[in-house]
């Protein structure tokens, strides 16, 4: 088969880079890297990271300006065909997936500097964007059962967290409004709740925060959501980020170039364009050392 041989001969040779600057140690799950610490200090997020490690959840207050929060809220409502449509059948919250390719405000939210800093602490340097789901929950909407977000991981879970969820609260978060409830410390169990535990919210607390804040939790912690009893609507954007070895929930391959052009270089990292695992021709050896080092931090 001469044609196949000709193609083989034209392939670029694999060039494995030297292992200079390769890291050999891995940070413990609760450690803040030397590179990240000054960023967290400048943003006032050290205590947020400590609480996330201890309890499995935390809150970032005042994530952005009230004006940005209003832009995001309006875009979410528009994305689910308006508040009136949702309110007409409120038993289940309405929402939409794959939002990065929609209104640019969604990409701006995903690139919020406070979110990115805490995500790096939780799921490591070089982390990926996994999913953005919006939801509008009107009076009468039912909650969701107890679970943890890494439902596609077998137990026992790894020592290092693999996925973190950031819930941008465009409206006040409290029990009456249908906020998330969490059982602090369950992330240490490293397993899913069983059937009996899923029906029992003993020890759970409501995550309460004001509009414009971000409720967040790691992939191991057990959490649920309350029914919404209050009038009006609870409008949120759920954004998740995963360790670079995890397969993202949403695939933006077809939109990656557009999103990077729209939002800049940090979006390239979030979409996997800067690590060795994204290459269409196989492992990207040119990015081998940074990828291996990021996985340890």
N, C-alpha and C positions, 0 to 999 in steps of 0.2 A: 504494500500500500504506500506508494511513493508520496502521495499527497499528504497523508498523515505524518510521514517522516519529515517532510518539508516543514510542516507546521511545528512539529516538535523542535526542529533545528532552529526555528526562528524565535522560540520562546526566550524571554529574558532569563538569565541565570538567577537563581536564588542567592541573594547576598545577605548573609547573617551578620549583623553588626557586632563589633567587639562588645564585651560585657563591661566596659568601663562605666562607672557610675551606677551599676546595678545595686539595688538595695537588697539586703539579705534578711532583714528583720521586718516583722509585721507589727503594726500598732495594735495593742489590745482594743477590744470593742469600745470601751468607754474613754479611750485616750483622745486628746486633742493634739493634732500634729503641730510641730513647731511652726510650720508654714501657715497653718490655718488660725492659730491662736490670736495673732494681732488683728486679723480680719474680724473675728468674733468679738474681740474686745472693743474695736472701733464701733461695731454695730450694736453693742450691748446685749450680746446673745450667749455669753458664757453660762449664765444661770439657766437659760432655756435648754442648752445642751446637757447640763448636769441633770435637770429634771427629766428630760427625755430618756437619758440612760437609766435613771433610778426608777421612774414610774412608767415608762413606756409611752408617755404623752406629754405635751406641753402646749403653750400658747405664745405666739409672737404678736405682741400688741402693735397697733399703729403701723401696719405693714406698708402703707402708702398713703397718699393724700386722700381726703374725702372726695375730691374731684375724680381721681382715678377709680376709687371704689364705685362711684356712681356710673362711670363709663362701663366698668366691668359688669355691674349689675344689669344695666340696660342691654348690653350685648348678650348676656345669658338669657334674659327674657325673650329677646328677639330670636335667639337660636332655637327656642322651643315654641315658636309660633305665637308668642304673646301670653300675657298673664291671664287674659279672659278665657283662652282656650283651655289652659291648665285648670283653672278654677271650676270649669264646667264639669269636670270629672276628677275630683281631688283624691280619690281613694289611694292613688299611687302617685308618687312624685314623678314629674316628667323631666326629661333631660336629653342630652345629646353627647355623643362621643366624637373623637377626632377633631377637637376644636382648634388645634394649632393652625389648621389650614383655613380657618374662618377669619373673623375680625382680628386685626393685628393686636388688639388689646389682650387677647388670650396669650399670645406669645410674650407680650410685655409682662403679664402676670407670671408666666412660667419662668421668666428670667429675673424676677425680683431678687435683689441682692441678698436680702435676709433669708429668703427661701434657699437660695443656692449655697449660702454659707452653712446653714444647718443641715442641708442635704449632704454636703461633703462630710460633715462630722458623722452623720448617721450611716451613709452607704458608701463612703470612701471617695477618694479623689478620682476624677475621670468618670463619675457616675453618669447615668443615662436618664433621659426623660422617658417615662414609661406610658403615662396615660393622662388625659384630661377629660373628665366627665362633668358636665354641668347638671344642676338639678334645681327645680322649682317645686317647693313643697307647700301646698295650700292647706287651709284648715280642713281637717278630716283625713289628711294623708296618713297612711300607716307607716310605722317604723320598720326597721329591718332587724333580723335575728342576730344573736351573738355570733361573732366569727373573728377571724384574723385575716389580714389582707393578703398574706402569702399562701392563699388557698391551693396553689399549684406546687407547693413544696411539701415533700413528705416529712413526717416527724421522725426523730427529733430534728428541730431546726438547727442550722449552723450557729456557732457562737457569735459570728458577726451578722448584724442585721442586713437583710437583702433588699428590702423595699421600705420606703417611707412615704406616707400620705400627708399632704398639706391641704387643708380644707379652708378655702378663702371664704370667710363669712361676710357676705355683702349685707346681711342683716344681723341683728343681735342674736347671739346663740344662747339659748337656755332650754330647760326641759319643756316648758309649755310650747316653745317655738319649734320643737322637734329636733333638738340638738343631738349630737353624738353622745352616747354614754360609754364609759370605758372602765374596765376593772384594773386599777393600777397594780403593777407588779406581775401580771400574768405573762408578760413577755419573757420572764425568767423560766417559765415552765417549758418553753421550747416545743410546744405542741399545739394542736388544734383543740378547741373545746369539744367534748363528746356530746352525744345527743341530749343527755340529761342536763349537762351544764349549759347547753345552748338555750334551754328553756328557763334558766335560772340566772337572774341578773344580780344575785347577792354580791354585795361589795362594790357595785358599780356606782359611778358618780357622773353627773352631767358635766360636759365641758362647756363652761360658760365664758363668753367673751363678747365684746362689743363689736358692732359693725366695723369692718375695715381691719379686723384682726384675722389671724390665721391659727386655727386649731390643727395640731399635727400629732401623729402617732406613728410608731414603728410597725413593721410588718408582722411582728410576733404578738403584739398585745391584743387581748380580747376586747372587742367593742361592739356596740349595737347602735340603734338610733331610736329615739322616742317618737311616738305618734305626734302629729302637730294638732294641738287643740286651740291655738290662738287664731284669731282672724288674720287675714292678709297672707303673706307668702314669705317663706324662707328661701333665699336665693344664694346658691353657693357654687363654687368651682372646686372640684376635687382634683388635685394634681398629685401624681405619684412619680417617684424617682427611684431608680434601681441601681444596684451595684453593677459595674461594667460587665461582669460575667453573666448577668441575668438577661434573659430575653424580654424586651419591652412588650407591653400589652398592645400598643398601637404602633403601626408601621408607617412611617412618613417618608419612605424611600423615594416615592414619586414626587414629593413636595420638598425634599431636603434642600435642593439648590435654591429654590424660591425662598424658603424660610431663612436660610443662612444669609441670603442677600438682603432680606427684609430686616433681620434682627441682629446680624453681626456674628462675629467669630464664636462667641460663647455658645450659640445655638449649634454650631458644628460639633462641639463636644457632646451636647445633650442628644444629638441624633447619631452619635457613634462615628462621626467622620474623622475623628482624631485619634482613634485607637486601632490596634492591629487586627481587630476582629471584624471589621466592617468590609474589608476589601473584597471586591467581586471576583478577584483572581486567587483568592485564598488568603492565608495569613499574611499580614502586611509587615514584613520584617523590618522595614524602615522605622516603624513605630513600636518595635518589640520592647525596647528598654523602657520608654515612658509608660507603656501599657503594663508591663510587669511591675514597675515601681508604683504606679497609681493603685494597682490592685492591693498593695501592701499598706496603703495609707488611707 
